[in-house]
Amino acid sequence: MTRTVQCVHLGTEAEGLPRPPYPGELGQRIFENVSRLAWQQWLSHQTMLINEYRLVPIEPAARKFLEEQMEAFFFGEGARTPEGYQPPSE
């Protein structure tokens, strides 16, 4: 049986994640309050941030920035988009 959550990002009840996707308290909050679809949206946004800001995810400063953006994406005002960012045309 699929676990459902009231997704804070989408504002609807949706399929939840199978396990916490991130360590610690933030990962547990995401597990309890974020849907699988919203997590996929975050992964796409995170990829864009890594590419646009040329982040190296193993560097502590980059990890801290991504964690702050993840928290804002789900529980705050929303993650930021780089100035002048133009999404790729399909």
C-alpha positions as a printed Julia matrix, in Angstrom:
90×3 Matrix{Float64}:
  0.0    0.0     0.0
  1.31   3.41   -0.97
  1.98   5.91    1.79
  0.43   9.34    1.25
  1.31  12.73    2.69
 -0.24  16.18    2.67
  2.46  17.76    0.53
  3.54  21.21    1.71
  4.95  22.06   -1.71
  2.02  20.98   -3.89
 -0.71  21.7    -1.37
 -2.43  18.36   -2.03
 -2.42  14.83   -0.72
 -0.05  12.74   -2.81
  2.17   9.67   -2.76
  4.92  10.0    -0.17
  8.56   9.06   -0.33
  9.55   5.51    0.66
 12.25   6.75    3.09
 13.86  10.01    4.21
 15.77  11.36    1.18
 18.27  13.39    3.18
 20.0   12.83    6.53
 19.0   14.46    9.79
 16.04  16.54   10.87
 15.54  18.13    7.45
 15.36  14.71    5.81
 12.75  13.58    8.33
 10.66  16.74    7.77
 10.8   16.14    4.02
  9.81  12.49    4.47
  6.79  13.47    6.58
  5.63  16.48    4.52
  6.79  16.19    0.89
  5.41  14.04   -1.91
  7.39  11.96   -4.37
  6.42  14.36   -7.18
  7.58  17.43   -5.23
 10.87  15.69   -4.44
 11.37  15.06   -8.17
 10.7   18.75   -8.81
 13.36  19.62   -6.23
 15.9   17.29   -7.86
 15.38  19.09  -11.18
 15.73  22.48   -9.48
 18.83  21.32   -7.61
 20.41  20.16  -10.89
 19.73  23.58  -12.39
 21.33  25.28   -9.35
 24.41  23.05   -9.55
 24.82  23.75  -13.26
 24.08  27.48  -13.23
 26.22  28.25  -10.18
 28.86  25.67  -11.2
 28.7   24.08   -7.75
 30.8   21.12   -6.69
 28.42  19.21   -4.4
 31.2   17.67   -2.32
 32.41  21.1    -1.21
 31.01  22.12    2.19
 29.95  25.6     1.03
 28.04  24.14   -1.94
 26.33  21.56    0.28
 25.33  24.25    2.76
 23.91  26.41   -0.05
 21.95  23.48   -1.52
 20.58  22.52    1.9
 19.43  26.12    2.5
 17.79  26.16   -0.93
 16.12  22.79   -0.28
 14.62  24.06    2.97
 13.41  27.24    1.24
 11.98  25.23   -1.68
  9.8   23.11    0.6
  9.25  25.09    3.79
 10.08  28.72    3.02
  9.56  31.33    0.36
 10.88  29.07   -2.42
 14.35  28.41   -3.69
 16.0   31.13   -5.7
 16.65  31.06   -9.41
 19.93  32.48  -10.73
 19.66  36.02  -12.06
 19.08  35.97  -15.81
 18.3   32.24  -15.87
 16.46  31.19  -19.02
 15.01  27.65  -18.92
 16.03  25.55  -21.9
 13.48  25.58  -24.7
 11.95  22.24  -25.52
